[in-house]
Amino acid sequence: MANSKESLNLYAKVEDLLENSEAIDKLYGYYYDFLDTIEFKTLLDVGCGSGAFLVDVKNRYSPFIAKGIDLSSVMVQRARLKGVLAEAIDLCELQGRFNVLSAVFDMINYLPPKALKGFFECVEEHLNDDGYFIFDINTDFGFENVAVGAYIVEDKQRFLAIDSDYEDGVYEATFTLFDKSSEECYIKMQDKITQYYHSIDSITNATNLNLVAIQEISLYDMEESDKIVLVFQK
């Protein structure tokens, strides 16, 4: 089952509480290692979130055209406040083609297995000939040893509890947020976020794009890789 816009908007409300700047910068570095080796004038970031990657990309590779899309309108609003071009739209409904498509921080893991083929068909439609799609996925080890568990975090206006589990390739996290950002009393919001393990084989079987690079990485310096960065070319 795909995540609802309501669950994605709830995640958007707490994204800043979950950010790990050291891990983010480390992951971005793997993207830049590849982008530094190619020439491109246009880039579309799929699942752009609040636009942090787009801001970095614009500063690093300007001038060129960079755009982000996300299913969460809350995320898109925050991205626009950072001065980047962003739109709340599904990739398959978007018009135009790009030299590079990116999907940063396990966006692909939000897709159910049955949705992979349709998603990659839309990726192909939005890539220029010889264009690249670069993205990262969570490993089985990463789900079991990094993502799973109970987590509590708070600031002056929000209290967030996350309880998550991983079984049979499905990661499910229940987010419970108490928020008084705009009220005198706390308002409780609760929803679930689901991610799915995808093997490299399952991804390559879902697309006609050619796999041209694989990079296993450990963002948290553990004994095994928790993520894999993949690059496909049209």
N, CA, C and O of each residue as an XYZ file, in Angstrom:
936
protein
N       0.845     -1.195      0.000
C       0.000      0.000      0.000
C       0.881      1.246      0.000
O       1.831      1.337      0.778
N       0.572      2.197     -0.864
C       1.332      3.432     -0.935
C       0.990      4.334      0.247
O      -0.103      4.251      0.808
N       1.926      5.186      0.616
C       1.683      6.129      1.691
C       0.716      7.207      1.223
O       0.764      7.635      0.070
N      -0.160      7.643      2.119
C      -1.141      8.670      1.781
C      -0.486     10.051      1.847
O       0.565     10.222      2.464
N      -1.119     11.025      1.208
C      -0.625     12.394      1.285
C      -0.696     12.904      2.717
O       0.129     13.717      3.134
N      -1.689     12.424      3.470
C      -1.813     12.835      4.875
C      -0.619     12.361      5.696
O      -0.092     13.103      6.525
N      -0.192     11.108      5.461
C       0.955     10.595      6.209
C       2.237     11.310      5.807
O       3.099     11.566      6.648
N       2.363     11.631      4.520
C       3.547     12.358      4.047
C       3.566     13.781      4.587
O       4.633     14.312      4.894
N       2.400     14.403      4.704
C       2.348     15.745      5.271
C       2.679     15.730      6.760
O       3.290     16.671      7.266
N       2.280     14.670      7.466
C       2.658     14.552      8.877
C       4.168     14.424      8.996
O       4.784     15.050      9.859
N       4.765     13.613      8.131
C       6.221     13.486      8.136
C       6.867     14.846      7.863
O       7.894     15.183      8.452
N       6.266     15.609      6.978
C       6.819     16.928      6.657
C       6.847     17.841      7.879
O       7.751     18.665      8.025
N       5.861     17.693      8.750
C       5.783     18.533      9.944
C       6.914     18.253     10.933
O       7.228     19.096     11.773
N       7.526     17.070     10.834
C       8.538     16.684     11.830
C       9.897     16.406     11.194
O      10.832     15.999     11.883
N      10.009     16.621      9.896
C      11.262     16.283      9.207
C      12.468     16.930      9.863
O      13.515     16.299     10.010
N      12.320     18.194     10.259
C      13.458     18.907     10.846
C      13.901     18.310     12.178
O      15.063     18.449     12.560
N      12.986     17.646     12.890
C      13.336     17.004     14.155
C      14.179     15.748     13.935
O      14.878     15.297     14.842
N      14.110     15.194     12.737
C      14.765     13.920     12.444
C      16.062     14.090     11.667
O      16.772     13.111     11.437
N      16.383     15.307     11.260
C      17.540     15.511     10.407
C      18.851     15.216     11.125
O      19.049     15.569     12.287
N      19.730     14.559     10.393
C      21.093     14.280     10.856
C      22.031     14.911      9.837
O      22.316     14.320      8.795
N      22.505     16.108     10.140
C      23.263     16.878      9.149
C      24.525     16.162      8.695
O      24.916     16.270      7.532
N      25.159     15.438      9.596
C      26.383     14.727      9.225
C      26.093     13.631      8.205
O      26.824     13.481      7.226
N      25.018     12.859      8.435
C      24.649     11.794      7.504
C      24.174     12.376      6.185
O      24.477     11.831      5.124
N      23.428     13.483      6.237
C      22.936     14.121      5.023
C      24.095     14.588      4.156
O      24.123     14.321      2.954
N      25.045     15.280      4.757
C      26.194     15.778      4.008
C      27.007     14.627      3.412
O      27.510     14.728      2.293
N      27.128     13.548      4.159
C      27.880     12.391      3.672
C      27.188     11.769      2.461
O      27.842     11.413      1.480
N      25.860     11.639      2.536
C      25.118     11.071      1.407
C      25.191     11.981      0.191
O      25.425     11.512     -0.923
N      24.992     13.277      0.396
C      25.084     14.221     -0.726
C      26.432     14.090     -1.426
O      26.515     14.211     -2.649
N      27.485     13.844     -0.654
C      28.812     13.735     -1.239
C      28.912     12.649     -2.294
O      29.628     12.814     -3.282
N      28.205     11.536     -2.101
C      28.215     10.457     -3.096
C      27.505     10.882     -4.377
O      27.903     10.487     -5.472
N      26.455     11.685     -4.239
C      25.770     12.216     -5.420
C      26.704     13.161     -6.178
O      26.790     13.105     -7.405
N      27.395     14.019     -5.450
C      28.280     14.977     -6.100
C      29.469     14.289     -6.759
O      29.958     14.738     -7.796
N      29.934     13.191     -6.152
C      31.038     12.450     -6.772
C      30.675     12.036     -8.194
O      31.520     12.047     -9.089
N      29.403     11.668     -8.392
C      28.967     11.291     -9.741
C      28.657     12.510    -10.601
O      29.101     12.588    -11.746
N      27.901     13.458    -10.062
C      27.494     14.620    -10.852
C      28.702     15.419    -11.331
O      28.646     16.061    -12.380
N      29.783     15.383    -10.572
C      30.998     16.093    -10.977
C      31.613     15.507    -12.246
O      32.424     16.162    -12.900
N      31.235     14.284    -12.596
C      31.867     13.607    -13.739
C      31.078     13.774    -15.033
O      31.535     13.332    -16.087
N      29.899     14.403    -14.977
C      29.070     14.518    -16.179
C      28.734     15.981    -16.442
O      28.878     16.838    -15.571
N      28.285     16.242    -17.659
C      27.794     17.564    -18.018
C      26.267     17.510    -18.082
O      25.703     16.616    -18.714
N      25.613     18.443    -17.443
C      24.149     18.471    -17.458
C      23.672     19.905    -17.270
O      24.324     20.716    -16.613
N      22.520     20.196    -17.862
C      21.944     21.543    -17.771
C      20.625     21.562    -17.017
O      20.178     22.618    -16.569
N      19.993     20.385    -16.871
C      18.704     20.327    -16.177
C      18.681     19.143    -15.226
O      19.199     18.071    -15.536
N      18.079     19.347    -14.073
C      17.960     18.283    -13.070
C      16.598     18.367    -12.406
O      16.137     19.450    -12.047
N      15.957     17.219    -12.246
C      14.693     17.119    -11.526
C      14.901     16.238    -10.309
O      15.334     15.092    -10.432
N      14.592     16.776     -9.124
C      14.701     16.003     -7.890
C      13.316     15.479     -7.517
O      12.418     16.255     -7.187
N      13.152     14.162     -7.572
C      11.867     13.516     -7.313
C      11.756     13.212     -5.821
O      12.631     12.565     -5.245
N      10.677     13.681     -5.201
C      10.568     13.562     -3.754
C      11.517     14.536     -3.092
O      12.310     14.162     -2.228
N      11.430     15.798     -3.507
C      12.435     16.798     -3.118
C      12.366     17.197     -1.658
O      13.286     17.842     -1.157
N      11.288     16.827     -0.952
C      11.184     17.217      0.448
C      11.198     18.724      0.599
O      10.569     19.438     -0.181
N      11.911     19.207      1.596
C      11.945     20.643      1.874
C      12.979     21.377      1.029
O      13.209     22.569      1.235
N      13.610     20.678      0.076
C      14.454     21.345     -0.903
C      15.917     21.488     -0.560
O      16.637     22.202     -1.258
N      16.387     20.832      0.496
C      17.780     20.993      0.927
C      18.764     20.552     -0.153
O      19.761     21.231     -0.397
N      18.494     19.427     -0.797
C      19.396     18.939     -1.839
C      19.416     19.898     -3.026
O      20.475     20.176     -3.589
N      18.252     20.397     -3.401
C      18.171     21.326     -4.534
C      18.955     22.605     -4.261
O      19.623     23.125     -5.155
N      18.881     23.110     -3.042
C      19.645     24.311     -2.688
C      21.134     24.052     -2.850
O      21.852     24.875     -3.417
N      21.597     22.915     -2.356
C      23.006     22.554     -2.482
C      23.419     22.406     -3.938
O      24.470     22.896     -4.351
N      22.579     21.722     -4.715
C      22.888     21.498     -6.125
C      22.969     22.818     -6.888
O      23.880     23.016     -7.692
N      22.020     23.719     -6.641
C      22.027     25.014     -7.322
C      23.288     25.801     -6.996
O      23.884     26.422     -7.876
N      23.689     25.772     -5.740
C      24.890     26.505     -5.340
C      26.152     25.892     -5.933
O      27.112     26.600     -6.239
N      26.144     24.577     -6.092
C      27.348     23.889     -6.557
C      27.494     23.930     -8.072
O      28.607     24.047     -8.584
N      26.382     23.835     -8.791
C      26.460     23.681    -10.247
C      25.846     24.836    -11.028
O      25.722     24.747    -12.249
N      25.467     25.893    -10.372
C      24.855     27.036    -11.054
C      25.825     27.610    -12.098
O      27.033     27.630    -11.865
N      25.306     28.081    -13.258
C      23.877     28.206    -13.575
C      23.343     27.004    -14.348
O      23.964     26.553    -15.311
N      22.216     26.498    -13.934
C      21.483     25.489    -14.685
C      20.079     25.416    -14.100
O      19.799     26.046    -13.080
N      19.199     24.656    -14.733
C      17.805     24.589    -14.297
C      17.618     23.390    -13.370
O      17.867     22.249    -13.757
N      17.180     23.661    -12.152
C      16.909     22.609    -11.175
C      15.481     22.756    -10.668
O      15.041     23.856    -10.332
N      14.770     21.650    -10.616
C      13.384     21.667    -10.159
C      13.143     20.475     -9.240
O      13.784     19.432     -9.371
N      12.210     20.646     -8.308
C      11.847     19.553     -7.415
C      10.360     19.291     -7.460
O       9.563     20.202     -7.683
N       9.990     18.039     -7.246
C       8.579     17.684     -7.105
C       8.420     16.808     -5.872
O       9.328     16.067     -5.495
N       7.251     16.906     -5.252
C       6.962     16.101     -4.062
C       5.454     15.959     -3.944
O       4.706     16.857     -4.332
N       5.010     14.828     -3.407
C       3.581     14.610     -3.220
C       3.031     15.399     -2.033
O       1.822     15.608     -1.928
N       3.916     15.835     -1.147
C       3.488     16.597      0.023
C       3.491     18.088     -0.274
O       4.535     18.664     -0.583
N       2.329     18.707     -0.182
C       2.240     20.146     -0.407
C       2.972     20.925      0.680
O       3.475     22.020      0.433
N       3.030     20.362      1.877
C       3.759     21.018      2.973
C       5.248     21.081      2.651
O       5.890     22.111      2.861
N       5.794     19.984      2.143
C       7.202     19.960      1.748
C       7.476     20.970      0.641
O       8.466     21.700      0.691
N       6.613     21.011     -0.339
C       6.804     21.909     -1.473
C       6.798     23.368     -1.020
O       7.610     24.163     -1.495
N       5.905     23.725     -0.119
C       5.862     25.086      0.404
C       7.184     25.447      1.070
O       7.682     26.560      0.906
N       7.747     24.514      1.816
C       9.017     24.779      2.497
C      10.165     24.888      1.492
O      11.076     25.698      1.664
N      10.111     24.074      0.454
C      11.144     24.157     -0.579
C      11.103     25.507     -1.273
O      12.146     26.110     -1.526
N       9.915     25.980     -1.578
C       9.781     27.277     -2.256
C      10.296     28.410     -1.378
O      10.853     29.381     -1.890
N      10.119     28.301     -0.076
C      10.628     29.330      0.833
C      12.149     29.411      0.795
O      12.732     30.436      1.149
N      12.787     28.329      0.365
C      14.244     28.320      0.236
C      14.700     28.832     -1.122
O      15.897     28.856     -1.410
N      13.754     29.240     -1.951
C      14.094     29.844     -3.224
C      14.295     28.876     -4.367
O      14.897     29.231     -5.381
N      13.799     27.653     -4.222
C      13.952     26.688     -5.308
C      12.606     26.490     -6.010
O      11.544     26.729     -5.436
N      12.682     26.053     -7.248
C      11.492     25.766     -8.044
C      10.954     24.401     -7.637
O      11.653     23.397     -7.772
N       9.722     24.353     -7.142
C       9.158     23.092     -6.665
C       7.664     23.051     -6.949
O       6.994     24.082     -7.006
N       7.159     21.828     -7.125
C       5.752     21.649     -7.469
C       5.227     20.387     -6.786
O       5.913     19.367     -6.731
N       4.005     20.470     -6.271
C       3.349     19.311     -5.660
C       2.635     18.534     -6.749
O       1.486     18.831     -7.077
N       3.303     17.551     -7.308
C       2.756     16.805     -8.435
C       3.418     15.434     -8.501
O       4.569     15.270     -8.097
N       2.684     14.458     -9.010
C       3.237     13.131     -9.242
C       4.128     13.165    -10.479
O       3.828     13.866    -11.445
N       5.216     12.414    -10.449
C       6.146     12.397    -11.580
C       5.433     12.074    -12.884
O       5.716     12.686    -13.915
N       4.512     11.122    -12.849
C       3.853     10.674    -14.076
C       2.929     11.734    -14.670
O       2.528     11.627    -15.829
N       2.593     12.749    -13.890
C       1.723     13.820    -14.379
C       2.518     15.036    -14.839
O       1.951     15.976    -15.396
N       3.809     15.022    -14.611
C       4.670     16.153    -14.945
C       4.972     16.195    -16.442
O       4.989     15.161    -17.109
N       5.207     17.387    -16.955
C       5.608     17.564    -18.340
C       7.094     17.904    -18.403
O       7.629     18.526    -17.485
N       7.759     17.499    -19.480
C       9.142     17.897    -19.692
C      10.134     16.773    -19.482
O       9.829     15.753    -18.865
N      11.347     16.987    -20.019
C      12.435     16.032    -19.880
C      13.666     16.722    -19.306
O      13.818     17.940    -19.405
N      14.546     15.915    -18.701
C      15.689     16.450    -17.981
C      16.928     15.604    -18.267
O      16.829     14.439    -18.654
N      18.099     16.215    -18.067
C      19.355     15.476    -18.202
C      19.561     14.507    -17.053
O      20.093     13.412    -17.235
N      19.135     14.923    -15.869
C      19.335     14.110    -14.662
C      18.057     14.101    -13.838
O      17.425     15.140    -13.645
N      17.683     12.927    -13.355
C      16.676     12.788    -12.312
C      17.370     12.257    -11.071
O      18.240     11.390    -11.161
N      16.990     12.772     -9.922
C      17.541     12.287     -8.656
C      16.402     11.961     -7.704
O      15.303     12.503     -7.821
N      16.677     11.072     -6.761
C      15.710     10.735     -5.709
C      16.528     10.424     -4.457
O      17.055      9.323     -4.299
N      16.622     11.404     -3.584
C      17.585     11.370     -2.483
C      16.943     10.872     -1.190
O      15.771     11.127     -0.913
N      17.737     10.166     -0.421
C      17.361      9.649      0.898
C      16.158      8.703      0.825
O      15.074      9.003      1.326
N      16.380      7.577      0.200
C      15.501      6.400      0.154
C      14.086      6.663     -0.347
O      13.147      5.979      0.062
N      13.927      7.646     -1.226
C      12.607      7.902     -1.785
C      12.046      6.659     -2.469
O      10.845      6.403     -2.385
N      12.888      5.890     -3.138
C      12.441      4.697     -3.851
C      11.852      3.663     -2.889
O      10.971      2.892     -3.270
N      12.333      3.646     -1.649
C      11.822      2.680     -0.675
C      10.384      2.968     -0.246
O       9.743      2.123      0.380
N       9.880      4.143     -0.577
C       8.484      4.457     -0.268
C       7.529      3.830     -1.285
O       6.316      3.825     -1.075
N       8.068      3.307     -2.376
C       7.234      2.705     -3.419
C       6.986      1.231     -3.120
O       7.942      0.496     -2.874
N       5.734      0.773     -3.133
C       5.459     -0.663     -3.004
C       6.059     -1.410     -4.190
O       6.204     -0.826     -5.263
N       6.409     -2.674     -4.029
C       7.011     -3.433     -5.127
C       6.208     -3.376     -6.430
O       6.789     -3.291     -7.512
N       4.892     -3.422     -6.332
C       4.066     -3.406     -7.537
C       4.099     -2.059     -8.259
O       3.694     -1.962     -9.417
N       4.578     -1.031     -7.579
C       4.610      0.304     -8.184
C       5.930      0.604     -8.876
O       6.048      1.620     -9.561
N       6.927     -0.262     -8.709
C       8.251      0.022     -9.261
C       8.231      0.183    -10.774
O       8.763      1.158    -11.303
N       7.623     -0.765    -11.469
C       7.648     -0.744    -12.937
C       7.002      0.528    -13.475
O       7.564      1.183    -14.353
N       5.836      0.882    -12.963
C       5.154      2.083    -13.428
C       5.956      3.338    -13.139
O       5.993      4.263    -13.951
N       6.598      3.367    -11.980
C       7.405      4.523    -11.631
C       8.585      4.669    -12.586
O       8.861      5.765    -13.073
N       9.277      3.572    -12.852
C      10.443      3.649    -13.724
C      10.050      3.956    -15.171
O      10.840      4.546    -15.908
N       8.861      3.573    -15.582
C       8.386      3.967    -16.905
C       8.259      5.484    -16.980
O       8.580      6.088    -18.003
N       7.790      6.099    -15.895
C       7.678      7.556    -15.854
C       9.056      8.207    -15.808
O       9.263      9.268    -16.398
N       9.990      7.580    -15.114
C      11.365      8.083    -15.101
C      11.917      8.118    -16.527
O      12.488      9.121    -16.955
N      11.740      7.012    -17.257
C      12.237      6.932    -18.638
C      11.629      8.029    -19.506
O      12.318      8.624    -20.335
N      10.345      8.295    -19.315
C       9.665      9.306    -20.118
C      10.211     10.707    -19.861
O      10.154     11.570    -20.737
N      10.739     10.931    -18.663
C      11.188     12.276    -18.294
C      12.700     12.456    -18.387
O      13.226     13.496    -17.992
N      13.393     11.457    -18.902
C      14.831     11.573    -19.117
C      15.142     11.854    -20.579
O      14.557     11.245    -21.475
N      16.054     12.765    -20.812
C      16.581     12.937    -22.157
C      17.382     11.700    -22.555
O      17.811     10.935    -21.691
N      17.582     11.501    -23.846
C      18.436     10.402    -24.299
C      19.814     10.540    -23.657
O      20.384     11.630    -23.607
N      20.340      9.415    -23.168
C      21.620      9.356    -22.456
C      21.570     10.019    -21.079
O      22.604     10.191    -20.434
N      20.361     10.392    -20.625
C      20.228     10.997    -19.299
C      20.407      9.980    -18.186
O      20.397      8.771    -18.417
N      20.571     10.496    -16.967
C      20.880      9.644    -15.817
C      19.813      9.756    -14.727
O      19.233     10.819    -14.508
N      19.573      8.646    -14.059
C      18.742      8.628    -12.851
C      19.612      8.119    -11.709
O      20.064      6.974    -11.730
N      19.846      8.969    -10.710
C      20.670      8.608     -9.563
C      19.808      8.632     -8.306
O      19.055      9.578     -8.071
N      19.929      7.583     -7.505
C      19.115      7.488     -6.291
C      19.779      6.528     -5.310
O      20.708      5.802     -5.664
N      19.290      6.536     -4.078
C      19.800      5.610     -3.070
C      18.661      4.791     -2.494
O      17.517      5.241     -2.445
N      18.988      3.584     -2.058
C      18.006      2.694     -1.438
C      18.561      2.172     -0.114
O      19.773      2.052      0.065
N      17.657      1.867      0.798
C      18.055      1.238      2.056
C      18.380     -0.231      1.819
O      17.699     -0.905      1.047
N      19.408     -0.719      2.474
C      19.705     -2.142      2.432
C      18.874     -2.871      3.487
O      18.289     -2.247      4.373
N      18.831     -4.184      3.380
C      18.158     -4.997      4.392
C      18.808     -4.760      5.754
O      18.119     -4.655      6.769
N      20.128     -4.677      5.770
C      20.865     -4.400      7.005
C      20.476     -3.033      7.556
O      20.296     -2.878      8.764
N      20.345     -2.047      6.683
C      19.987     -0.711      7.129
C      18.621     -0.660      7.781
O      18.448     -0.011      8.813
N      17.653     -1.335      7.192
C      16.325     -1.378      7.792
C      16.380     -2.017      9.180
O      15.813     -1.483     10.133
N      17.056     -3.149      9.292
C      17.050     -3.901     10.538
C      17.879     -3.261     11.646
O      17.539     -3.375     12.823
N      18.970     -2.585     11.271
C      19.923     -2.128     12.280
C      20.003     -0.616     12.450
O      20.604     -0.135     13.411
N      19.409      0.135     11.538
C      19.421      1.590     11.658
C      18.009      2.135     11.868
O      17.782      2.971     12.742
N      17.077      1.661     11.071
C      15.745      2.270     11.059
C      14.826      1.782     12.183
O      14.015      2.551     12.698
N      14.950      0.518     12.562
C      13.986     -0.086     13.486
C      14.220      0.385     14.920
O      15.354      0.591     15.353
N      13.100      0.549     15.647
C      13.198      0.857     17.067
C      12.221      1.927     17.493
O      11.384      2.374     16.709
N      12.337      2.336     18.748
C      11.509      3.409     19.306
C      12.361      4.675     19.414
O      13.543      4.617     19.753
N      11.742      5.808     19.123
C      12.484      7.060     19.074
C      11.590      8.172     19.579
O      10.424      8.265     19.195
N      12.135      9.018     20.441
C      11.400     10.160     20.973
C      12.254     11.407     20.826
O      13.446     11.400     21.134
N      11.629     12.477     20.349
C      12.335     13.746     20.195
C      11.332     14.882     20.390
O      10.144     14.720     20.107
N      11.813     16.036     20.874
C      10.897     17.130     21.129
C      11.612     18.477     20.999
O      12.838     18.559     21.078
N      10.826     19.510     20.801
C      11.309     20.871     20.930
C      10.289     21.628     21.777
O       9.476     21.001     22.456
N      10.313     22.950     21.752
C       9.445     23.722     22.642
C       7.965     23.587     22.304
O       7.106     23.805     23.159
N       7.665     23.224     21.048
C       6.264     23.184     20.629
C       5.786     21.814     20.167
O       4.588     21.621     19.955
N       6.703     20.856     20.006
C       6.329     19.553     19.478
C       6.956     18.415     20.286
O       8.083     18.511     20.771
N       6.192     17.351     20.408
C       6.687     16.112     21.017
C       6.370     14.983     20.045
O       5.209     14.758     19.702
N       7.405     14.274     19.603
C       7.234     13.230     18.597
C       7.718     11.889     19.123
O       8.815     11.779     19.671
N       6.881     10.869     18.949
C       7.264      9.492     19.272
C       7.114      8.648     18.011
O       6.107      8.729     17.308
N       8.133      7.838     17.737
C       8.115      6.945     16.576
C       8.349      5.525     17.059
O       9.300      5.255     17.792
N       7.490      4.638     16.649
C       7.633      3.210     16.970
C       7.628      2.448     15.657
O       6.652      2.513     14.909
N       8.705      1.727     15.365
C       8.824      1.110     14.053
C       9.238     -0.350     14.141
O       9.830     -0.792     15.127
N       8.912     -1.089     13.084
C       9.247     -2.506     12.993
C       9.540     -2.849     11.536
O       9.123     -2.140     10.621
N      10.260     -3.940     11.338
C      10.629     -4.375      9.991
C      10.474     -5.879      9.907
O      11.096     -6.622     10.666
N       9.636     -6.326      8.973
C       9.369     -7.757      8.845
C       9.001     -8.078      7.400
O       8.199     -7.378      6.781
N       9.593     -9.137      6.874
C       9.302     -9.615      5.514
C       9.458     -8.504      4.472
O       8.655     -8.387      3.546
N      10.509     -7.692      4.642
C      10.797     -6.672      3.666
C       9.944     -5.426      3.746
O      10.004     -4.575      2.859
N       9.139     -5.305      4.813
C       8.272     -4.136      4.976
C       8.615     -3.424      6.285
O       8.585     -4.025      7.359
N       8.937     -2.153      6.181
C       9.238     -1.317      7.344
C       8.037     -0.421      7.611
O       7.579      0.289      6.715
N       7.532     -0.449      8.822
C       6.368      0.353      9.170
C       6.657      1.148     10.435
O       7.053      0.595     11.461
N       6.453      2.446     10.339
C       6.714      3.342     11.469
C       5.445      4.117     11.802
O       4.835      4.729     10.926
N       5.055      4.087     13.066
C       3.919      4.873     13.538
C       4.429      6.170     14.136
O       5.196      6.163     15.099
N       3.998      7.285     13.560
C       4.375      8.607     14.033
C       3.245      9.168     14.897
O       2.099      9.248     14.454
N       3.570      9.551     16.117
C       2.601     10.206     16.998
C       3.156     11.566     17.375
O       4.180     11.664     18.050
N       2.473     12.615     16.936
C       2.939     13.973     17.150
C       1.954     14.744     18.024
O       0.751     14.747     17.766
N       2.476     15.396     19.056
C       1.714     16.350     19.855
C       2.269     17.735     19.526
O       3.438     18.027     19.777
N       1.404     18.581     18.958
C       1.857     19.852     18.402
C       1.003     21.002     18.934
O      -0.225     20.949     18.874
N       1.656     22.035     19.452
C       0.908     23.242     19.850
C       1.494     24.479     19.167
O       1.517     25.567     19.745
N       1.965     24.300     17.935
C       2.559     25.405     17.187
C       1.573     26.543     16.956
O       1.967     27.709     16.947
N       0.303     26.220     16.770
C      -0.671     27.275     16.471
C      -1.872     27.251     17.421
O      -2.877     27.914     17.163
N      -1.776     26.501     18.506
C      -2.882     26.389     19.454
C      -2.354     26.561     20.877
O      -1.158     26.420     21.131
N      -3.261     26.865     21.792
C      -2.874     26.998     23.198
C      -2.632     25.642     23.840
O      -1.887     25.535     24.814
N      -3.260     24.609     23.295
C      -3.074     23.262     23.826
C      -2.499     22.371     22.726
O      -2.534     22.711     21.544
N      -1.974     21.228     23.148
C      -1.399     20.298     22.173
C      -2.491     19.626     21.346
O      -3.553     19.276     21.860
N      -2.211     19.454     20.060
C      -3.081     18.697     19.169
C      -2.358     17.406     18.806
O      -1.193     17.436     18.408
N      -3.037     16.283     18.940
C      -2.431     14.989     18.637
C      -2.694     14.605     17.183
O      -3.823     14.685     16.700
N      -1.645     14.192     16.506
C      -1.748     13.681     15.144
C      -0.999     12.359     15.072
O       0.073     12.209     15.657
N      -1.568     11.410     14.355
C      -0.924     10.093     14.270
C      -1.172      9.494     12.885
O      -2.271      9.579     12.336
N      -0.118      8.886     12.341
C      -0.247      8.217     11.060
C       0.931      7.267     10.891
O       1.864      7.260     11.694
N       0.870      6.465      9.829
C       1.913      5.473      9.584
C       2.650      5.787      8.286
O       2.062      6.232      7.300
N       3.948      5.542      8.321
C       4.799      5.641      7.142
C       5.338      4.244      6.843
O       5.854      3.568      7.733
N       5.219      3.822      5.602
C       5.667      2.489      5.212
C       6.751      2.583      4.149
O       6.645      3.363      3.202
N       7.796      1.777      4.319
C       8.827      1.646      3.306
C       9.010      0.164      2.979
O       8.621     -0.715      3.748
N       9.615     -0.086      1.810
C       9.746     -1.455      1.319
C      11.188     -1.712      0.880
O      11.813     -0.871      0.235
N      11.695     -2.869      1.235
C      13.022     -3.264      0.770
C      12.954     -3.645     -0.703
O      12.082     -4.410     -1.114
N      13.882     -3.106     -1.498
C      13.992     -3.461     -2.909
C      15.423     -3.921     -3.186
O      16.377     -3.196     -2.904
N      15.568     -5.107     -3.729
C      16.897     -5.577     -4.118
C      17.306     -4.895     -5.422
O      16.464     -4.365     -6.147
N      18.592     -4.916     -5.709
C      19.072     -4.354     -6.970
C      18.455     -5.102     -8.147
O      18.090     -4.488     -9.150
N      18.336     -6.426     -8.031
C      17.729     -7.216     -9.108
C      16.285     -6.809     -9.360
O      15.865     -6.697    -10.512
N      15.519     -6.587     -8.288
C      14.108     -6.219     -8.470
C      13.978     -4.870     -9.166
O      13.026     -4.637     -9.911
N      14.927     -3.993     -8.924
C      14.898     -2.678     -9.569
C      15.300     -2.790    -11.035
O      14.632     -2.232    -11.906
N      16.386     -3.507    -11.312
C      16.831     -3.635    -12.709
C      15.791     -4.363    -13.557
O      15.667     -4.095    -14.752
N      15.044     -5.282    -12.946
C      13.994     -5.996    -13.686
C      12.769     -5.125    -13.959
O      11.922     -5.476    -14.781
N      12.679     -3.987    -13.264
C      11.513     -3.116    -13.407
C      11.729     -1.998    -14.423
O      10.835     -1.183    -14.646
N      12.927     -1.954    -15.050
C      13.214     -0.825    -15.927
C      14.012     -1.250    -17.155
O      14.710     -2.264    -17.147
N      13.889     -0.453    -18.201
C      14.710     -0.638    -19.399
C      15.983      0.196    -19.354
O      16.816      0.106    -20.256
N      16.140      1.010    -18.307
C      17.351      1.792    -18.145
C      18.530      0.867    -17.840
O      18.353     -0.238    -17.327
N      19.723      1.336    -18.163
C      20.932      0.544    -17.947
C      21.612      0.937    -16.635
O      21.874      2.115    -16.389
N      21.891     -0.055    -15.805
C      22.597      0.196    -14.550
C      24.072      0.433    -14.864
O      24.741     -0.437    -15.421
N      24.581      1.630    -14.501
C      25.959      1.987    -14.861
C      26.867      2.188    -13.648
O      28.084      2.269    -13.809
N      26.307      2.270    -12.438
C      27.150      2.459    -11.254
C      26.432      1.974    -10.004
O      25.227      2.171     -9.846
N      27.187      1.339     -9.123
C      26.687      0.865     -7.828
C      27.698      1.267     -6.762
O      28.892      1.004     -6.905
N      27.226      1.900     -5.700
C      28.112      2.288     -4.603
C      27.463      1.932     -3.273
O      26.469      2.543     -2.881
N      28.022      0.943     -2.576
C      27.533      0.601     -1.245
C      28.162      1.550     -0.237
O      29.363      1.814     -0.289
N      27.347      2.065      0.685
C      27.862      3.042      1.644
C      27.317      2.773      3.044
O      26.283      2.126      3.216
N      28.029      3.281      4.026
C      27.588      3.235      5.413
C      27.579      4.656      5.947
O      28.634      5.245      6.183
N      26.394      5.202      6.137
C      26.291      6.567      6.632
C      26.611      6.665      8.110
O      26.929      7.745      8.607
N      26.531      5.548      8.818
C      26.688      5.578     10.269
C      27.874      4.739     10.734
O      27.948      4.331     11.893
N      28.806      4.487      9.804
C      30.064      3.800     10.121
C      29.835      2.462     10.822
O      30.488      2.148     11.818
N      28.905      1.686     10.290
C      28.641      0.364     10.822
C      29.386     -0.673      9.998
O      30.029     -0.338      9.003
N      29.300     -1.942     10.415
C      30.116     -2.983      9.789
C      29.629     -3.375      8.401
O      30.378     -3.973      7.629
N      28.387     -3.046      8.076
C      27.852     -3.325      6.753
C      27.215     -2.055      6.187
O      26.939     -1.107      6.922
N      26.989     -2.048      4.884
C      26.388     -0.876      4.247
C      24.916     -0.764      4.615
O      24.194     -1.762      4.640
N      24.479      0.450      4.898
C      23.058      0.680      5.187
C      22.334      1.293      3.995
O      21.105      1.360      3.978
N      23.098      1.742      2.995
C      22.508      2.298      1.784
C      23.322      1.880      0.566
O      24.491      1.510      0.671
N      22.669      1.948     -0.591
C      23.333      1.732     -1.875
C      22.913      2.856     -2.813
O      21.723      3.115     -2.991
N      23.891      3.519     -3.406
C      23.617      4.531     -4.411
C      23.706      3.886     -5.788
O      24.706      3.250     -6.121
N      22.657      4.054     -6.582
C      22.574      3.449     -7.918
C      22.454      4.529     -8.984
O      21.798      5.549     -8.775
N      23.086      4.300    -10.116
C      22.967      5.216    -11.250
C      22.544      4.422    -12.472
O      23.207      3.459    -12.858
N      21.431      4.830    -13.082
C      20.939      4.220    -14.312
C      21.031      5.254    -15.420
O      20.947      6.457    -15.173
N      21.206      4.767    -16.659
C      21.286      5.654    -17.812
C      20.297      5.218    -18.885
O      20.092      4.026    -19.116
N      19.694      6.196    -19.529
C      18.743      5.901    -20.601
C      19.481      5.627    -21.906
O      18.848      5.358    -22.928
